[in-house]
Amino acid sequence: MKTASKELQKLRSMAESSLNKTAELQQVLAQIEATLSRVEVQKVIEKKNNH
């Protein structure tokens, strides 16, 4: 029974780690998207100012 309990603990830890990595990945992707968006806005502003 202790073996099953240890295995469940191990699996839970792995699942939590996976969720944390997913959250971190989503945060990094959001930062990339925000940066790209700012670059696009800057390009539009520069084009508008050149005309």
Backbone bond lengths (Angstrom), bond angles and torsions (degrees), N, CA, C in turn:
res aa  C-N    CA-C-N  psi(-1)  N-CA   C-N-CA  omega(-1)  CA-C   N-CA-C  phi
1 M - - - 1.452 - - 1.526 111.33 -
2 K 1.327 117.25 -37.77 1.461 120.16 179.13 1.522 110.67 -63.76
3 T 1.310 116.83 -34.40 1.460 120.76 179.52 1.526 109.95 -63.79
4 A 1.318 116.92 -44.03 1.461 121.02 179.01 1.529 109.84 -62.77
5 S 1.315 116.65 -41.36 1.460 121.42 179.79 1.525 110.39 -63.34
6 K 1.322 116.39 -43.33 1.465 120.38 178.76 1.524 110.51 -64.93
7 E 1.317 116.28 -39.73 1.466 120.72 179.54 1.535 110.34 -64.52
8 L 1.338 116.04 -42.58 1.467 120.08 177.90 1.529 110.86 -63.20
9 Q 1.323 116.17 -39.93 1.469 120.49 177.45 1.521 110.33 -61.99
10 K 1.320 115.90 -44.02 1.463 121.39 179.42 1.533 110.52 -62.02
11 L 1.314 116.58 -45.22 1.468 120.65 -179.85 1.527 111.26 -64.78
12 R 1.331 115.59 -40.11 1.468 119.17 178.16 1.524 110.41 -62.89
13 S 1.311 116.44 -42.72 1.461 120.99 178.86 1.524 110.96 -61.66
14 M 1.315 116.22 -42.20 1.464 120.73 178.50 1.534 110.71 -63.71
15 A 1.333 116.32 -41.56 1.465 120.77 179.73 1.533 110.53 -64.32
16 E 1.326 116.68 -43.69 1.464 120.50 179.10 1.526 110.71 -63.20
17 S 1.313 116.53 -41.27 1.457 120.94 178.81 1.526 110.53 -62.72
18 S 1.322 115.65 -41.25 1.463 121.01 179.01 1.525 110.72 -63.59
19 L 1.330 116.93 -42.56 1.466 120.87 178.46 1.520 110.82 -63.37
20 N 1.321 116.77 -41.31 1.461 120.46 178.98 1.516 110.71 -62.04
21 K 1.338 115.91 -42.31 1.462 119.56 179.59 1.519 110.20 -65.74
22 T 1.317 117.11 -37.95 1.465 120.69 178.48 1.525 109.86 -62.40
23 A 1.321 116.63 -44.14 1.467 121.10 179.57 1.530 110.15 -63.49
24 E 1.329 116.88 -41.63 1.462 120.64 178.97 1.525 110.41 -64.58
25 L 1.325 116.20 -41.42 1.459 120.43 179.18 1.526 110.52 -62.78
26 Q 1.322 116.51 -43.74 1.462 120.22 178.84 1.530 110.70 -61.81
27 Q 1.319 116.66 -38.64 1.463 120.71 179.63 1.530 110.33 -65.67
28 V 1.332 117.04 -43.33 1.464 120.39 179.38 1.525 110.32 -64.43
29 L 1.334 116.89 -42.57 1.458 120.18 178.80 1.527 111.09 -62.84
30 A 1.323 117.23 -38.48 1.468 121.21 177.78 1.525 110.30 -64.77
31 Q 1.325 117.29 -39.30 1.462 120.80 178.47 1.528 110.69 -65.22
32 I 1.335 116.34 -41.14 1.465 120.49 178.26 1.523 110.07 -63.17
33 E 1.314 115.76 -45.53 1.467 120.68 179.42 1.531 110.92 -60.32
34 A 1.319 117.27 -42.80 1.466 121.32 179.46 1.524 110.59 -64.02
35 T 1.317 117.03 -40.78 1.462 120.95 179.06 1.523 110.58 -64.11
36 L 1.327 117.04 -45.40 1.464 120.87 178.43 1.524 110.88 -61.40
37 S 1.309 115.89 -39.82 1.455 120.53 179.22 1.528 110.59 -63.18
38 R 1.318 117.17 -43.76 1.468 120.90 178.81 1.530 110.91 -62.73
39 V 1.322 117.08 -39.43 1.462 121.24 178.36 1.522 110.15 -62.84
40 E 1.333 116.77 -43.73 1.465 120.60 178.84 1.526 111.21 -62.93
41 V 1.312 116.90 -43.17 1.466 120.99 178.91 1.528 109.52 -62.29
42 Q 1.319 116.57 -42.41 1.465 120.67 179.74 1.525 110.56 -61.91
43 K 1.333 117.27 -40.30 1.469 121.06 178.15 1.526 110.67 -62.36
44 V 1.330 116.96 -42.96 1.460 121.58 179.17 1.530 110.12 -62.49
45 I 1.309 116.71 -43.99 1.469 121.27 179.75 1.532 110.09 -62.23
46 E 1.329 116.73 -44.05 1.465 120.44 -179.52 1.529 110.68 -63.75
47 K 1.338 116.94 -42.79 1.457 120.31 177.96 1.525 110.84 -61.25
48 K 1.320 115.45 -43.56 1.471 120.83 -179.13 1.525 110.96 -63.56
49 N 1.304 117.21 -39.30 1.467 121.60 -178.95 1.524 112.08 -73.60
50 N 1.315 118.01 -24.43 1.469 121.29 -179.87 1.520 112.23 -80.45
51 H 1.312 118.04 -13.37 1.472 120.63 -178.24 1.481 111.91 -99.45
